[in-house]
Amino acid sequence: MLENAALLINLKAPDLDEVVAFYEKVGFEPIGRRSLMPGHEDALLGAGDATLCIERGEAAKLPFEPIALEVDDVEATVAAFRADGVEPEHYDLPSIKTVDGVATLGDLKAAWFKDPAGNLLGVITRIR
């Protein structure tokens, strides 16, 4: 039923240009902007088979990341993001501790980044 489905992620941001620039910096490609009705502007960006739709508005404060991308190498991704000026979040919690921005969680390595609106972007790699 979903074999041809593609992922569409919806986020909100009060400063659309600033948040679009963040996602372009980490590798999303611009698809376009649109205004479906007066005062309702959004931007579309793509990466792989995923489309990100960022709508102008206040970002939701969620207890989890609305976006997580599986990458081949979390450490290399963190290094590439840092080279473009995007720093990972650092956690020192009982359940999550990051070392140089990367946490090991069972059979996963993960890192998280906040966009300028406060939305979290996670990147993960499965440890084989």
GIKA-V741365 format. One line per field, one symbol per residue. ss: DSSP state (H for helix, E for strand, L for the rest). Layout:
ss = ???
This chain:
ss = LLLLLLEEEEEEELLHHHHHHHHHHLLLEEEEEEEEELLEEEEEEEELLEEEEEEELLLLLLLLLLEEEELLLHHHHHHHHHHLLLLLLLLELLLLEEELLEEEELLEEEEEEELLLLLEEEEEEELL
